[in-house]
Amino acid sequence: MGMRPPAGLPSLSKRSRVLLVLALVVAALLLVGPRLISTYTDWLWFGEVGFRGVFTTVLVTRLLLFLVVGVVVGGIVWLALLLAYRSRPVFVPVSGPNDPVARYRTTVMTRLRLFGLAIPIAVGLLAGLIAQSSWVTVQLFVNGGAFGVADPEFGLDVGFYTFDLPFYRFVLNWLFVAVLLAFFASLVTHYIFGGLKLAGRGGALTNAARVQLAVLAGTFILLKAVAYWFDRYSLLSSSRKEPTFTGGSYTDMNAVLQAKLILLAIAVICAGAFFAAIFLRDLRIPAMATALLVLSSILVGAVWPLVVEQFSVRPNAADKESAYIERNIAATRQAYGITDDKVEYQDYQGYGTKPPRDVPADVMTIENTRLLDPNILSRTFTQQQQLKNFYGFPPTLDIDRYDIDGQLRDYIVAARELSSKSLTGNQTDWINKHTVYTHGNGLVAAPANRVNAAAGESAEEAANSNSGYPVYMVSDIASQEAGNQVIPVEQPRIYYGEVIADTDADYAIVGGSEGSDPREYDTDTSRYTYTGSGGVPIGNWFNRLAFAAKYTERNILFSGAIGSDSKIIYNRDPRDRVTHVAPWLTADGDSYPAVVDGKVVWIVDAYTTLQDYPYAQRSSLDGLVEDSIDQNTGRLLPRKEVSYIRNSVKATVDAYDGTVKLYQVDQNDPVLDAWMGVFPDAVQPADSIPDELRAHFRYPEDLFKVQREMLAKYHVDDPKEFFTNNAFWSVPSDPTIDTSANQPPYYVLVGDPETGKPSFNLTSAMVGYSREFLSAYLSVKSDPENYGKFTVLQLPTDTQTQGPQQTQNSMISDPRVASERTLLERSNKIQYGNLLTLPIADGGILYVEPMYTERSSTGPNTSTFPQLSRVLVSYREPPPSNSVRVGYAPTLAQALDQVFGAGTGSVATAPSAEEGTPPETGTTPPVDQGAAPAPTAPATPPSGTDVSAAVAELDASLDALTSAQRSGDFAAYGAALARVQKAVAAYEAIPK
């Protein structure tokens, strides 16, 4: 007679079963279908870029992890269920007609295979899905090598902590999970089948249940003993003393370390007590062992270290932690690449001893002083070089350098990209958006030290004229056809870029059937068909169906614009393309365009990182790379915590065909060596980098921000001084904005102190700890021959050289600046550009800041954008004066002459970089902002009477200006201002 199913679980009809199966199939397709489609399209995309080996390696590693962990965890649970079921009692008495356990027992018995297999399979699937995300840990363990650096406590190579220990933790954690799940599975099974009874005093266990549960519990505690052993090594990345320092402290090494060994021994004893329960029926022994382990964990593992910290360390913290701070200093310098062999410290007095025009390096620095701020001029570029409404520039422009006519100059550069979010009207139709407006048009560059200007304009006149704008050099389709490109570009069409990707139209469909007419907008009179290698073919219906599902867009299936030769271009952001083909790398927040061998390529800096480098200070890239620029632009930033970082890879992305190339630039990075073992063909060796490409490499900003934050503390050698914070530096706040944010580092082209030749550096001022006076000046070279070499100029602590914030205050409070600002603000918005800090004059500090004005909008259709109006200069005179002189003039040359005397400004004259290039139509002819009028006759020594009279008139005119300003009489104010300008001109006309 067949066994009837229990009440409450009715059998399903055949039709219901079919419907249930269909519903499950549909649900599975909804869950798995998008993942399968994404996997297939990714497989196509990786084939397009030539990195399918990366895709298959990652996929196979994930699948193997899924299978291994799933089988191990699910298998251990299945074995526990099987043993518990087979060792069940033959006869189990029922407590009554309503015994709930009996009902569950009957349900399980009727569906024994379902419960016996479904539970382990479900557990295994879930464990495998979670474990497969740890593929990085497994691959680094398999391919990781040695660092050649031993830790100071155990003498083990750092590679053990970064490559091996995370894997051991991974295995141990999953064994914990498997044993714990097996214990509960056994417990429930024994309870259902009568091996465990809760009724009666204390309940009852069968011998089989006692043995199985004791073995699992003992195994769990034995694994805990192994975890205590590995905990010892994790102490070297302890956070107990953060934020003072990271790593094992006195308490960790002299209390916690011993506590871990004691707890290990107790755990082994407790595990033995559980295993003893196999032979002994007395369960009080494992119960006492458990209580001992818990009590020991509290007393030995928590209370004892707390006592040592409170009564031994805190009263003598500087002495007790001294040795461990030394370890932290050494490890942090190593982990962040700021060791003494890479950082040169120099004493710097803060005031000059020679006229700048007599120092060749200063002549080069002044000549290349940057007046264009890439963080302000994006709207200016857009208004003057946009050409069409659907083109655009990124909110922050870039700085690069080019050697033109034998002269190295830095330029503000930007690709004129497609901006789909700017499309309007019928331009937003799907056909137009994805098949017509597909690409940008060329590269726009402007010399960083020049604007077009009209000499002799007042600030108010300049703000209302066409002067003060960049002098553009354009390499686009029109200039290519005209043959007048200063920076030659063979293919100016931009299909991949930052702006293109920052829209909901991240994909474009190019190409068509053979012989079809071109569809893509190129110029007002021509159309274009893409001929590059980029893009995934969608000529066949299967691929069209896959991408139609991916983008949930039926037009991809039915559009007649798609033919047999059509391709879909997507993943167009250079940073995204790099992180897709190299998921083990962290991309810098900024990619920049450069012309290399006639092609526009995006250069992306990429980092290898580690989370736990023993004794190295941990840092959050989320916080350390943020500054005032990031807050203005909202550009993407790395979001992770690290204790090791290297810029070991430079990547390029072709702006036309999307080709991605990865180049090794650090041959001493063990982390990159490990990844090159995982993906042997992904990264090209350093000797394959073309010289022309290497000439455009910049030291990355995000890495520099992290390193300057570390150098602010870790330039200190004495651990006791480190503990007191007295010698620390701080990153200055940005004085050009109202909110409190770090001043960003600046790229500058300066004269090399040794050779006088131009050197492209990334620089930052540093102020005293919680102070505003300048304490140090950091610079790192981007030149190929000295790339990555740090120079730190340390100012004496007993002098008071103004920092950026103080300099800004002194400049804008100058009477000339304040008076003109009052006039300008009536009809203009004032923006201060990057405040550059430049070491000059054999020990001096020159501050240079451009001032931009923007006409206030007078109507809804009025377009306004910043233009350079004035240049501010500040310089501290040498002792005994120590006074700060401020220059304020329409040109840098005139401002320098006000500070250093006539003649200094003449060195700011930069040879024209655009000789032979006609000026832009409708613009004022360019006038070098660095230029000062050349003297027409030899200067004669001035008489004392002339100088005294000029100075007296200058003082009197300034007094009159102040009085007029206070009176509020605008007529008197205008007359006084004119008198000041005449007095300044008369003083400057006197030969010095």
DABELWO-V890552 format. One record per run of one state. SS is the DSSP state (2 for helix, 1 for strand, 0 for the rest). FROM is the first residue (numbers start at 1). TO is the last residue. If there is no record, write none. Layout:
{{SS;FROM;TO} {SS;FROM;TO}}
This chain:
{{0;1;13} {2;14;49} {0;50;51} {2;52;86} {0;87;99} {2;100;110} {0;111;111} {2;112;143} {0;144;149} {1;150;150} {0;151;156} {1;157;157} {2;158;192} {0;193;195} {1;196;197} {0;198;203} {1;204;205} {0;206;206} {2;207;237} {0;238;249} {2;250;276} {0;277;283} {2;284;320} {0;321;321} {2;322;335} {0;336;342} {1;343;348} {0;349;349} {1;350;350} {0;351;355} {2;356;358} {0;359;359} {2;360;367} {0;368;377} {2;378;385} {0;386;390} {1;391;392} {0;393;397} {1;398;404} {0;405;406} {1;407;415} {0;416;416} {1;417;418} {0;419;419} {2;420;422} {0;423;424} {2;425;428} {0;429;429} {2;430;436} {0;437;439} {1;440;441} {0;442;442} {1;443;452} {0;453;458} {2;459;463} {0;464;468} {1;469;475} {0;476;476} {2;477;482} {0;483;490} {1;491;491} {0;492;492} {1;493;494} {0;495;497} {2;498;501} {0;502;507} {1;508;510} {0;511;519} {1;520;523} {0;524;525} {1;526;528} {0;529;535} {1;536;537} {0;538;540} {2;541;550} {0;551;554} {2;555;558} {0;559;566} {1;567;569} {0;570;573} {2;574;581} {0;582;585} {1;586;587} {0;588;591} {1;592;596} {0;597;598} {1;599;610} {0;611;618} {1;619;620} {2;621;624} {0;625;627} {2;628;633} {0;634;640} {1;641;642} {0;643;643} {1;644;654} {0;655;659} {1;660;664} {0;665;669} {2;670;678} {0;679;682} {1;683;684} {0;685;685} {2;686;688} {0;689;690} {2;691;694} {0;695;700} {2;701;714} {0;715;718} {2;719;724} {0;725;728} {1;729;731} {0;732;732} {1;733;733} {0;734;741} {1;742;742} {0;743;745} {1;746;751} {0;752;757} {1;758;768} {0;769;772} {1;773;781} {0;782;783} {2;784;786} {0;787;789} {1;790;795} {0;796;801} {1;802;802} {0;803;803} {2;804;812} {0;813;814} {2;815;824} {0;825;827} {1;828;840} {0;841;843} {1;844;855} {0;856;866} {1;867;876} {0;877;883} {1;884;889} {0;890;891} {2;892;900} {0;901;904} {2;905;908} {0;909;926} {1;927;927} {0;928;943} {2;944;967} {0;968;969} {2;970;989} {0;990;992}}
